[in-house]
Amino acid sequence: MKILILVMTLFLGSGNFLGMTSLEKEKQTDSPEKIIIQIYHEIKDMGPREGEDFIKREFHFDLDGRKQNREEHILVFSYVSRNQQIFSIQITYYEDENSKDYQGRALEIKDINCLITDETAEIKESSYSQEEIKSLLPQVLKGIQRERELLSLIRKSK
């Protein structure tokens, strides 16, 4: 019962699905690059799966605030190529459930591709505008942090 209450508190919070209030949104002044570094560290701490020399993690949570479609699929991928740390975030948006012949089809896939060096991030390519990135990345970070908290609670309860 305690886990259920904690999970509900984590996900419902006092704001939207990610528990982010409008005041928290206004206080976010970190650059997109700093937030990417934070996301990178969250994923790096999770480590690669056994037998893999890269880190690939997938998450599902609401980013667009639309209740009529599925949660977005967030894929975070990190690997080394030519002595450079490549870090990618891919987000898949889905069609509305009420649209004709809805079968959970992807509506749009967008990417943010970065190089990570010495605790800095450089965005090399992005399907998002600078303004979209500024509002999107804090949501992604918060969602990943919440999912990690939930996973650690589940592991502790076993």
Backbone as JSON Lines, residues from 0, in Angstrom:
{"i":0,"aa":"M","n":[0.82,-1.19,0.0],"ca":[0.0,0.0,0.0],"c":[0.87,1.26,0.0]}
{"i":1,"aa":"K","n":[1.97,1.23,0.79],"ca":[2.85,2.39,0.84],"c":[3.44,2.69,-0.53]}
{"i":2,"aa":"I","n":[3.8,1.64,-1.26],"ca":[4.38,1.83,-2.6],"c":[3.35,2.46,-3.52]}
{"i":3,"aa":"L","n":[2.11,2.01,-3.47],"ca":[1.06,2.58,-4.31],"c":[0.89,4.06,-4.02]}
{"i":4,"aa":"I","n":[0.86,4.45,-2.76],"ca":[0.72,5.86,-2.4],"c":[1.92,6.65,-2.89]}
{"i":5,"aa":"L","n":[3.13,6.1,-2.73],"ca":[4.33,6.78,-3.18],"c":[4.34,6.94,-4.69]}
{"i":6,"aa":"V","n":[3.95,5.89,-5.4],"ca":[3.89,5.94,-6.86],"c":[2.89,6.99,-7.31]}
{"i":7,"aa":"M","n":[1.73,7.03,-6.68],"ca":[0.72,8.03,-7.05],"c":[1.24,9.43,-6.79]}
{"i":8,"aa":"T","n":[1.92,9.62,-5.67],"ca":[2.49,10.93,-5.35],"c":[3.55,11.31,-6.36]}
{"i":9,"aa":"L","n":[4.4,10.36,-6.73],"ca":[5.46,10.64,-7.7],"c":[4.89,11.09,-9.03]}
{"i":10,"aa":"F","n":[3.87,10.36,-9.5],"ca":[3.36,10.64,-10.83],"c":[2.32,11.75,-10.88]}
{"i":11,"aa":"L","n":[1.52,11.88,-9.85],"ca":[0.5,12.91,-9.89],"c":[1.03,14.23,-9.38]}
{"i":12,"aa":"G","n":[1.85,14.19,-8.34],"ca":[2.49,15.39,-7.82],"c":[1.49,16.52,-7.62]}
{"i":13,"aa":"S","n":[2.01,17.74,-7.7],"ca":[1.12,18.9,-7.54],"c":[0.98,19.65,-8.85]}
{"i":14,"aa":"G","n":[1.54,19.13,-9.93],"ca":[1.44,19.79,-11.23],"c":[0.88,18.82,-12.25]}
{"i":15,"aa":"N","n":[1.53,18.74,-13.4],"ca":[1.07,17.83,-14.44],"c":[1.57,16.42,-14.17]}
{"i":16,"aa":"F","n":[1.52,15.54,-15.16],"ca":[1.94,14.14,-15.02],"c":[3.33,14.03,-14.43]}
{"i":17,"aa":"L","n":[4.23,14.89,-14.8],"ca":[5.59,14.82,-14.31],"c":[5.75,15.54,-12.98]}
{"i":18,"aa":"G","n":[4.67,16.05,-12.43],"ca":[4.73,16.7,-11.12],"c":[5.38,18.07,-11.17]}
{"i":19,"aa":"M","n":[5.46,18.68,-12.33],"ca":[6.12,19.97,-12.48],"c":[5.09,21.08,-12.41]}
{"i":20,"aa":"T","n":[5.22,21.95,-11.43],"ca":[4.31,23.08,-11.31],"c":[4.77,24.19,-12.25]}
{"i":21,"aa":"S","n":[3.9,25.17,-12.47],"ca":[4.28,26.28,-13.35],"c":[5.41,27.09,-12.74]}
{"i":22,"aa":"L","n":[5.46,27.16,-11.41],"ca":[6.55,27.88,-10.75],"c":[7.9,27.2,-11.03]}
{"i":23,"aa":"E","n":[7.91,25.86,-10.98],"ca":[9.15,25.13,-11.28],"c":[9.57,25.37,-12.73]}
{"i":24,"aa":"K","n":[8.61,25.42,-13.63],"ca":[8.93,25.66,-15.03],"c":[9.57,27.03,-15.22]}
{"i":25,"aa":"E","n":[9.03,28.03,-14.51],"ca":[9.57,29.38,-14.63],"c":[10.99,29.48,-14.07]}
{"i":26,"aa":"K","n":[11.3,28.67,-13.05],"ca":[12.61,28.73,-12.41],"c":[13.71,28.05,-13.23]}
{"i":27,"aa":"Q","n":[13.32,27.27,-14.22],"ca":[14.31,26.53,-14.98],"c":[15.11,27.49,-15.86]}
{"i":28,"aa":"T","n":[16.36,27.65,-15.49],"ca":[17.21,28.57,-16.24],"c":[18.42,27.86,-16.82]}
{"i":29,"aa":"D","n":[18.53,26.56,-16.57],"ca":[19.66,25.82,-17.12],"c":[19.59,25.81,-18.64]}
{"i":30,"aa":"S","n":[20.75,25.88,-19.25],"ca":[20.81,25.81,-20.7],"c":[20.45,24.4,-21.15]}
{"i":31,"aa":"P","n":[20.0,24.24,-22.38],"ca":[19.72,22.89,-22.89],"c":[20.93,21.97,-22.76]}
{"i":32,"aa":"E","n":[22.11,22.5,-22.98],"ca":[23.32,21.68,-22.89],"c":[23.54,21.16,-21.47]}
{"i":33,"aa":"K","n":[23.27,21.98,-20.47],"ca":[23.41,21.53,-19.07],"c":[22.4,20.45,-18.75]}
{"i":34,"aa":"I","n":[21.2,20.6,-19.26],"ca":[20.17,19.6,-19.01],"c":[20.51,18.3,-19.73]}
{"i":35,"aa":"I","n":[21.07,18.39,-20.92],"ca":[21.5,17.19,-21.64],"c":[22.55,16.45,-20.82]}
{"i":36,"aa":"I","n":[23.48,17.18,-20.22],"ca":[24.51,16.55,-19.37],"c":[23.84,15.84,-18.19]}
{"i":37,"aa":"Q","n":[22.82,16.45,-17.6],"ca":[22.11,15.81,-16.5],"c":[21.41,14.53,-16.97]}
{"i":38,"aa":"I","n":[20.77,14.59,-18.13],"ca":[20.12,13.39,-18.69],"c":[21.17,12.33,-18.96]}
{"i":39,"aa":"Y","n":[22.3,12.74,-19.53],"ca":[23.4,11.82,-19.82],"c":[23.85,11.09,-18.55]}
{"i":40,"aa":"H","n":[24.02,11.82,-17.46],"ca":[24.45,11.2,-16.21],"c":[23.4,10.26,-15.63]}
{"i":41,"aa":"E","n":[22.13,10.63,-15.77],"ca":[21.06,9.73,-15.3],"c":[21.14,8.4,-16.05]}
{"i":42,"aa":"I","n":[21.33,8.47,-17.35],"ca":[21.38,7.27,-18.18],"c":[22.69,6.5,-17.94]}
{"i":43,"aa":"K","n":[23.78,7.23,-17.84],"ca":[25.09,6.61,-17.6],"c":[25.09,5.84,-16.29]}
{"i":44,"aa":"D","n":[24.45,6.4,-15.25],"ca":[24.35,5.72,-13.96],"c":[23.59,4.41,-14.06]}
{"i":45,"aa":"M","n":[22.68,4.31,-15.01],"ca":[21.92,3.08,-15.2],"c":[22.82,2.0,-15.82]}
{"i":46,"aa":"G","n":[23.82,2.44,-16.55],"ca":[24.79,1.51,-17.14],"c":[24.25,0.72,-18.31]}
{"i":47,"aa":"P","n":[25.16,0.07,-19.03],"ca":[24.73,-0.76,-20.15],"c":[24.15,-2.08,-19.66]}
{"i":48,"aa":"R","n":[23.36,-2.7,-20.49],"ca":[22.86,-4.04,-20.17],"c":[23.98,-5.04,-20.42]}
{"i":49,"aa":"E","n":[23.87,-6.17,-19.8],"ca":[24.9,-7.19,-19.91],"c":[25.2,-7.54,-21.37]}
{"i":50,"aa":"G","n":[26.49,-7.52,-21.72],"ca":[26.92,-7.87,-23.06],"c":[26.87,-6.74,-24.08]}
{"i":51,"aa":"E","n":[26.46,-5.56,-23.66],"ca":[26.37,-4.43,-24.58],"c":[27.47,-3.42,-24.27]}
{"i":52,"aa":"D","n":[28.01,-2.8,-25.31],"ca":[29.04,-1.78,-25.12],"c":[28.46,-0.38,-25.39]}
{"i":53,"aa":"F","n":[27.17,-0.25,-25.26],"ca":[26.46,1.02,-25.43],"c":[25.35,1.05,-24.38]}
{"i":54,"aa":"I","n":[24.78,2.22,-24.18],"ca":[23.66,2.35,-23.24],"c":[22.43,2.75,-24.04]}
{"i":55,"aa":"K","n":[21.39,1.96,-23.89],"ca":[20.12,2.23,-24.57],"c":[19.02,2.05,-23.54]}
{"i":56,"aa":"R","n":[18.26,3.1,-23.31],"ca":[17.15,3.05,-22.36],"c":[15.91,3.64,-23.0]}
{"i":57,"aa":"E","n":[14.78,3.03,-22.69],"ca":[13.51,3.48,-23.26],"c":[12.54,3.83,-22.14]}
{"i":58,"aa":"F","n":[11.77,4.87,-22.37],"ca":[10.8,5.34,-21.39],"c":[9.51,5.69,-22.11]}
{"i":59,"aa":"H","n":[8.41,5.66,-21.36],"ca":[7.11,6.09,-21.87],"c":[6.5,7.03,-20.85]}
{"i":60,"aa":"F","n":[6.3,8.27,-21.22],"ca":[5.57,9.2,-20.39],"c":[5.06,10.34,-21.26]}
{"i":61,"aa":"D","n":[4.11,11.09,-20.71],"ca":[3.44,12.15,-21.46],"c":[4.31,13.39,-21.54]}
{"i":62,"aa":"L","n":[4.57,13.85,-22.75],"ca":[5.33,15.08,-22.96],"c":[4.48,16.18,-23.6]}
{"i":63,"aa":"D","n":[3.51,15.79,-24.42],"ca":[2.77,16.81,-25.16],"c":[1.49,17.26,-24.47]}
{"i":64,"aa":"G","n":[1.15,16.64,-23.34],"ca":[-0.02,17.06,-22.59],"c":[-1.35,16.71,-23.23]}
{"i":65,"aa":"R","n":[-1.34,15.91,-24.28],"ca":[-2.58,15.53,-24.97],"c":[-3.07,14.21,-24.4]}
{"i":66,"aa":"K","n":[-4.23,14.23,-23.78],"ca":[-4.78,13.03,-23.14],"c":[-5.33,12.03,-24.16]}
{"i":67,"aa":"Q","n":[-5.61,12.5,-25.38],"ca":[-6.26,11.62,-26.36],"c":[-5.28,10.73,-27.13]}
{"i":68,"aa":"N","n":[-3.98,10.88,-26.91],"ca":[-3.04,9.99,-27.58],"c":[-2.23,9.23,-26.55]}
{"i":69,"aa":"R","n":[-1.43,8.3,-27.02],"ca":[-0.6,7.5,-26.13],"c":[0.53,8.35,-25.56]}
{"i":70,"aa":"E","n":[1.11,7.82,-24.51],"ca":[2.31,8.48,-23.98],"c":[3.39,8.43,-25.05]}
{"i":71,"aa":"E","n":[4.28,9.41,-25.01],"ca":[5.36,9.43,-25.98],"c":[6.4,8.37,-25.61]}
{"i":72,"aa":"H","n":[7.09,7.89,-26.62],"ca":[8.17,6.92,-26.42],"c":[9.48,7.69,-26.49]}
{"i":73,"aa":"I","n":[10.29,7.59,-25.45],"ca":[11.56,8.3,-25.38],"c":[12.67,7.26,-25.38]}
{"i":74,"aa":"L","n":[13.55,7.34,-26.37],"ca":[14.69,6.44,-26.47],"c":[15.95,7.28,-26.26]}
{"i":75,"aa":"V","n":[16.78,6.86,-25.33],"ca":[18.03,7.56,-25.06],"c":[19.14,6.56,-25.35]}
{"i":76,"aa":"F","n":[20.11,6.99,-26.17],"ca":[21.14,6.09,-26.68],"c":[22.5,6.77,-26.55]}
{"i":77,"aa":"S","n":[23.47,6.06,-25.97],"ca":[24.8,6.62,-25.77],"c":[25.85,5.58,-26.16]}
{"i":78,"aa":"Y","n":[26.83,6.0,-26.94],"ca":[27.9,5.09,-27.34],"c":[29.13,5.9,-27.74]}
{"i":79,"aa":"V","n":[30.25,5.2,-27.83],"ca":[31.51,5.85,-28.21],"c":[31.81,5.49,-29.67]}
{"i":80,"aa":"S","n":[32.16,6.51,-30.45],"ca":[32.56,6.32,-31.84],"c":[33.73,7.25,-32.13]}
{"i":81,"aa":"R","n":[34.82,6.68,-32.62],"ca":[36.02,7.47,-32.93],"c":[36.44,8.34,-31.75]}
{"i":82,"aa":"N","n":[36.46,7.74,-30.58],"ca":[36.86,8.41,-29.34],"c":[35.96,9.58,-28.96]}
{"i":83,"aa":"Q","n":[34.75,9.61,-29.47],"ca":[33.79,10.65,-29.11],"c":[32.55,9.99,-28.51]}
{"i":84,"aa":"Q","n":[32.03,10.6,-27.46],"ca":[30.81,10.1,-26.84],"c":[29.62,10.68,-27.59]}
{"i":85,"aa":"I","n":[28.87,9.81,-28.25],"ca":[27.66,10.21,-28.99],"c":[26.46,9.99,-28.07]}
{"i":86,"aa":"F","n":[25.58,10.95,-28.04],"ca":[24.41,10.87,-27.16],"c":[23.2,11.33,-27.95]}
{"i":87,"aa":"S","n":[22.19,10.48,-28.02],"ca":[20.99,10.79,-28.8],"c":[19.73,10.61,-27.97]}
{"i":88,"aa":"I","n":[18.79,11.49,-28.19],"ca":[17.46,11.38,-27.6],"c":[16.48,11.36,-28.76]}
{"i":89,"aa":"Q","n":[15.66,10.32,-28.82],"ca":[14.67,10.19,-29.88],"c":[13.29,10.11,-29.23]}
{"i":90,"aa":"I","n":[12.37,10.93,-29.72],"ca":[11.03,10.95,-29.15],"c":[10.02,10.65,-30.25]}
{"i":91,"aa":"T","n":[9.16,9.67,-29.98],"ca":[8.11,9.29,-30.92],"c":[6.77,9.76,-30.39]}
{"i":92,"aa":"Y","n":[6.07,10.51,-31.22],"ca":[4.72,10.99,-30.9],"c":[3.74,10.11,-31.66]}
{"i":93,"aa":"Y","n":[2.58,9.82,-31.04],"ca":[1.61,8.92,-31.64],"c":[0.36,9.65,-32.09]}
{"i":94,"aa":"E","n":[-0.38,9.0,-33.01],"ca":[-1.66,9.53,-33.48],"c":[-2.66,9.54,-32.35]}
{"i":95,"aa":"D","n":[-3.67,10.39,-32.48],"ca":[-4.75,10.41,-31.5],"c":[-5.51,9.1,-31.57]}
{"i":96,"aa":"E","n":[-5.98,8.64,-30.4],"ca":[-6.76,7.4,-30.35],"c":[-8.06,7.54,-31.14]}
{"i":97,"aa":"N","n":[-8.61,8.73,-31.21],"ca":[-9.89,8.94,-31.87],"c":[-9.78,9.09,-33.38]}
{"i":98,"aa":"S","n":[-8.55,9.13,-33.91],"ca":[-8.4,9.27,-35.35],"c":[-8.77,7.96,-36.04]}
{"i":99,"aa":"K","n":[-9.09,8.05,-37.29],"ca":[-9.55,6.89,-38.06],"c":[-8.48,5.79,-38.07]}
{"i":100,"aa":"D","n":[-8.91,4.57,-37.83],"ca":[-8.03,3.4,-37.87],"c":[-6.84,3.51,-36.93]}
{"i":101,"aa":"Y","n":[-7.01,4.1,-35.75],"ca":[-5.91,4.23,-34.8],"c":[-5.44,2.85,-34.35]}
{"i":102,"aa":"Q","n":[-4.18,2.58,-34.55],"ca":[-3.58,1.33,-34.09],"c":[-2.26,1.62,-33.4]}
{"i":103,"aa":"G","n":[-2.15,2.78,-32.8],"ca":[-0.93,3.13,-32.11],"c":[0.2,3.46,-33.07]}
{"i":104,"aa":"R","n":[-0.13,4.02,-34.21],"ca":[0.89,4.36,-35.19],"c":[1.64,5.62,-34.82]}
{"i":105,"aa":"A","n":[2.92,5.59,-35.12],"ca":[3.74,6.77,-34.85],"c":[3.32,7.88,-35.8]}
{"i":106,"aa":"L","n":[3.14,9.04,-35.25],"ca":[2.79,10.22,-36.03],"c":[4.05,10.95,-36.47]}
{"i":107,"aa":"E","n":[5.0,11.04,-35.54],"ca":[6.21,11.82,-35.82],"c":[7.33,11.33,-34.9]}
{"i":108,"aa":"I","n":[8.54,11.31,-35.43],"ca":[9.72,10.96,-34.66],"c":[10.7,12.11,-34.77]}
{"i":109,"aa":"K","n":[11.17,12.59,-33.6],"ca":[12.12,13.7,-33.58],"c":[13.36,13.29,-32.78]}
{"i":110,"aa":"D","n":[14.49,13.89,-33.16],"ca":[15.77,13.54,-32.56],"c":[16.53,14.76,-32.06]}
{"i":111,"aa":"I","n":[17.36,14.51,-31.06],"ca":[18.38,15.47,-30.63],"c":[19.67,14.67,-30.55]}
{"i":112,"aa":"N","n":[20.66,15.03,-31.36],"ca":[21.93,14.31,-31.4],"c":[23.05,15.21,-30.89]}
{"i":113,"aa":"C","n":[23.86,14.66,-29.98],"ca":[24.87,15.47,-29.29],"c":[26.21,14.75,-29.23]}
{"i":114,"aa":"L","n":[27.24,15.55,-28.98],"ca":[28.55,15.07,-28.59],"c":[28.76,15.46,-27.14]}
{"i":115,"aa":"I","n":[29.25,14.53,-26.35],"ca":[29.52,14.8,-24.94],"c":[31.04,14.76,-24.76]}
{"i":116,"aa":"T","n":[31.6,15.85,-24.24],"ca":[33.04,15.89,-23.98],"c":[33.29,16.65,-22.68]}
{"i":117,"aa":"D","n":[34.11,16.08,-21.82],"ca":[34.53,16.77,-20.59],"c":[33.42,17.54,-19.91]}
{"i":118,"aa":"E","n":[32.32,16.86,-19.64],"ca":[31.19,17.45,-18.92],"c":[30.5,18.59,-19.67]}
{"i":119,"aa":"T","n":[30.64,18.61,-20.98],"ca":[29.9,19.58,-21.79],"c":[29.16,18.82,-22.89]}
{"i":120,"aa":"A","n":[28.1,19.41,-23.35],"ca":[27.32,18.81,-24.44],"c":[27.27,19.81,-25.59]}
{"i":121,"aa":"E","n":[27.38,19.27,-26.78],"ca":[27.23,20.08,-27.97],"c":[26.14,19.46,-28.83]}
{"i":122,"aa":"I","n":[25.08,20.21,-29.05],"ca":[23.99,19.72,-29.9],"c":[24.44,19.81,-31.34]}
{"i":123,"aa":"K","n":[24.55,18.67,-32.01],"ca":[25.0,18.63,-33.4],"c":[23.82,18.72,-34.38]}
{"i":124,"aa":"E","n":[22.73,18.05,-34.05],"ca":[21.53,18.06,-34.89],"c":[20.31,17.99,-34.0]}
{"i":125,"aa":"S","n":[19.24,18.64,-34.44],"ca":[18.0,18.57,-33.68],"c":[16.81,18.78,-34.61]}
{"i":126,"aa":"S","n":[15.77,17.98,-34.39],"ca":[14.51,18.16,-35.11],"c":[13.65,19.22,-34.44]}
{"i":127,"aa":"Y","n":[14.08,19.71,-33.32],"ca":[13.35,20.71,-32.55],"c":[13.97,22.09,-32.71]}
{"i":128,"aa":"S","n":[13.15,23.11,-32.54],"ca":[13.67,24.48,-32.51],"c":[14.32,24.71,-31.14]}
{"i":129,"aa":"Q","n":[15.08,25.77,-31.0],"ca":[15.72,26.12,-29.73],"c":[14.68,26.3,-28.63]}
{"i":130,"aa":"E","n":[13.57,26.95,-28.94],"ca":[12.52,27.16,-27.94],"c":[11.88,25.85,-27.52]}
{"i":131,"aa":"E","n":[11.64,24.97,-28.47],"ca":[11.06,23.66,-28.14],"c":[12.01,22.87,-27.24]}
{"i":132,"aa":"I","n":[13.29,22.92,-27.53],"ca":[14.28,22.19,-26.73],"c":[14.29,22.7,-25.3]}
{"i":133,"aa":"K","n":[14.19,24.02,-25.13],"ca":[14.22,24.61,-23.79],"c":[13.07,24.12,-22.91]}
{"i":134,"aa":"S","n":[11.91,23.89,-23.49],"ca":[10.79,23.41,-22.69],"c":[10.74,21.88,-22.63]}
{"i":135,"aa":"L","n":[11.24,21.2,-23.64],"ca":[11.17,19.74,-23.71],"c":[12.18,19.05,-22.79]}
{"i":136,"aa":"L","n":[13.43,19.47,-22.83],"ca":[14.47,18.76,-22.09],"c":[14.23,18.68,-20.59]}
{"i":137,"aa":"P","n":[13.77,19.75,-19.92],"ca":[13.48,19.6,-18.49],"c":[12.4,18.55,-18.21]}
{"i":138,"aa":"Q","n":[11.42,18.44,-19.11],"ca":[10.39,17.41,-18.95],"c":[10.97,16.02,-19.1]}
{"i":139,"aa":"V","n":[11.86,15.84,-20.07],"ca":[12.49,14.55,-20.29],"c":[13.33,14.18,-19.06]}
{"i":140,"aa":"L","n":[14.11,15.11,-18.57],"ca":[14.95,14.87,-17.39],"c":[14.09,14.47,-16.2]}
{"i":141,"aa":"K","n":[13.05,15.23,-15.93],"ca":[12.18,14.95,-14.78],"c":[11.5,13.59,-14.93]}
{"i":142,"aa":"G","n":[11.05,13.26,-16.14],"ca":[10.41,11.97,-16.38],"c":[11.36,10.81,-16.15]}
{"i":143,"aa":"I","n":[12.59,10.93,-16.62],"ca":[13.59,9.88,-16.42],"c":[13.9,9.73,-14.93]}
{"i":144,"aa":"Q","n":[14.05,10.85,-14.23],"ca":[14.32,10.79,-12.8],"c":[13.18,10.09,-12.06]}
{"i":145,"aa":"R","n":[11.96,10.4,-12.43],"ca":[10.8,9.77,-11.78],"c":[10.76,8.27,-12.06]}
{"i":146,"aa":"E","n":[11.03,7.88,-13.29],"ca":[11.02,6.46,-13.62],"c":[12.13,5.71,-12.89]}
{"i":147,"aa":"R","n":[13.28,6.34,-12.74],"ca":[14.37,5.72,-11.97],"c":[13.97,5.55,-10.51]}
{"i":148,"aa":"E","n":[13.3,6.54,-9.94],"ca":[12.82,6.44,-8.56],"c":[11.85,5.27,-8.43]}
{"i":149,"aa":"L","n":[10.93,5.17,-9.37],"ca":[9.94,4.1,-9.35],"c":[10.62,2.74,-9.46]}
{"i":150,"aa":"L","n":[11.59,2.6,-10.36],"ca":[12.31,1.33,-10.5],"c":[13.05,0.96,-9.23]}
{"i":151,"aa":"S","n":[13.65,1.94,-8.57],"ca":[14.37,1.63,-7.33],"c":[13.4,1.21,-6.24]}
{"i":152,"aa":"L","n":[12.2,1.8,-6.18],"ca":[11.19,1.37,-5.21],"c":[10.73,-0.04,-5.48]}
{"i":153,"aa":"I","n":[10.54,-0.38,-6.73],"ca":[10.11,-1.73,-7.1],"c":[11.18,-2.74,-6.7]}
{"i":154,"aa":"R","n":[12.44,-2.43,-6.97],"ca":[13.54,-3.33,-6.62],"c":[13.64,-3.51,-5.11]}
{"i":155,"aa":"K","n":[13.43,-2.45,-4.34],"ca":[13.51,-2.53,-2.87],"c":[12.39,-3.38,-2.29]}
{"i":156,"aa":"S","n":[11.23,-3.36,-2.93],"ca":[10.08,-4.08,-2.4],"c":[10.16,-5.58,-2.64]}
{"i":157,"aa":"K","n":[11.05,-6.02,-3.49],"ca":[11.15,-7.47,-3.8],"c":[11.94,-8.19,-2.75]}
